[in-house]
Amino acid sequence: MTENPHRRRRRNRYPLGALTAVLAVVLAALILVAVMLTGNPGSSGPTDPSSQVSTGPTGTTITPTSTSTTAPTTTHTTAPTDPAVVKEGSFTLSAIGDLLMHMPVINSCVSGADYDFESVFRYLSDYIQAADYAAANLETTLSGADYVSFEGKVGYSGYPQFNCPDAIIDGAKNAGFDMMLTANNHTYDTHTVGLKRTVEVIKNKGLGYLGSKADASEPNFVIVEENGIRLALACYTYEDNADPQIEAPNGHVMTPEDAKLLNTFDYSNLEQFYQEIDESLTLAEAGNADAFVLFIHWGSEYQIAHNDTQKRIAQKMCDLGVDVIIGGHPHVVQPVELLTSTTDENQKTVCLYSMGNAVSNQRFGNISSINTAHTEDGAMFTVTFSRYSDGTVILEDAQVLPLWVNLGTNQKTGRWEYNILPLDKQVEDWKTRFDMTDSALVNAQASYDRTMAIVGEGMETVESYLKENIQAVEKALGVK
């Protein structure tokens, strides 16, 4: 695929490599203004203002409308002063990994004749509410209490065909989430009913959904806006196909009509996926999006290192112009990487290959596929975009907050709970804050160490780049 020329406009880029050129242009402009103010020695008189063309602050050409030929009565002019460029606002986007709703998790949230998932998000909600926009991967369907499974079972179920109570959406909304990511390998576990009803429930409860659709005419991405910053968001999942011509998430063959309602990509036909993303980037830019964030369900389960295919896809996304990639599916946290486009060295992409689980019953010793506790770990990934008064938008910050699922007894109710714990080193006394036992505290610290061992090096690279880029941008813009 050839380079996408429309992506080169990128008003949110002041790359480090281009700083010298930017400063040179500014210097030349200042010299030109000085010459204009001192006059042209070869001129026979003042220049007619109606013949001059100036450029407005946004680059729009402005031509005076006066047609008078009378020379101006003043002999001194004052150069217009452009207002100083200042930072006007920011947009913080946070995301967490898999809400993998196993039956033990569901049963822990029984509340009378209904369900209440408050305990899952209790300690995380303050962090979610601090973001301008927050998303979580909903790794279940919402097919209702009366749904009959393929085995003839009625009601809710966990692995391998997930069907969770609708109350999970209430819990997520009350915790501060704005959107559910609905493109993953379990989206079609309960077939057409689950595919369509899940979106319906999320929509009716007032949250956004991304990755699956209520109608095939909906675009493959959405644009959300905060403080004048517009982010385009897209979500895709891999296909699990015996036949490349038939979409079959988790082996469940989709009808042709249902396939139109889910954003998927085929590992054996990545060019088609690249073309779809390229088209979405074009449409997003036409919709005045300042940046593009891709959520993607990919990779190998229980592997703490990303594989070559993930790397190859991520690099292509960078080449196309995607700004941030946030991955999921492996059920463990995977590294962070700063990518540089192979076609434009000024294009950078921040990629977290996997956020891991947010909540699940994948406890150490519960599954044979992994002999460590990495499935208990997760990450909240937060990116902040900032906008300046001249319209420039940049990625200013990226942060990983390690998460750990504590399975313990609520001291007040005596019931088992699955709590997502934000392992924030700025919070003292985790034991008291999270109502933990001594052994749980030890496990929480071990979880923190595991996650930082995976993401630490990549985050240092990202943070260093962002710091340097901010300094370069603000110097070029003359920000005081």
Secondary structure, 3 states (H helix, E strand, C coil): CCCCHHHHHCCCCCCHHHHHHHHHHHHHHHHHHHHHHHCCCCCCCCCCHHHCCEECCCCCEECCCCCCCCCCCCCCCCCCCCCCCCEEEEEEEEEEEEEECCHHHHHCCEECCEECCHHHHCCCHHHHHCCCEEEEEEECECCCCCCECCCCCECCECCCCCECCCHHHHHHHHHCCCEEECCCCCCCCCHHHHHHHHHHHHHHCCCEEECECCCCCCCCEEEEEECCEEEEEEEEEECCCCCCCCCCHHHCCCCHHHHCCECEECHHHHHHHHHHHHHHHHHHHHCCCCEEEEEEECCCCCCCCCCHHHHHHHHHHHHHCCCEEEEECCCCECCEEEEECCCCCCCEEEEECCEEEEECCCCCCCCCCCCCCHHHEEEEEEEEEEEECCCCEEEEEEEEEEEEEEEEECCCCCCEEEEEEECCCCCCCHHHHCCCCHHHHHHHHHHHHHHHHHHHHHHHHHHHHHHHHHHHHHHHHCCC
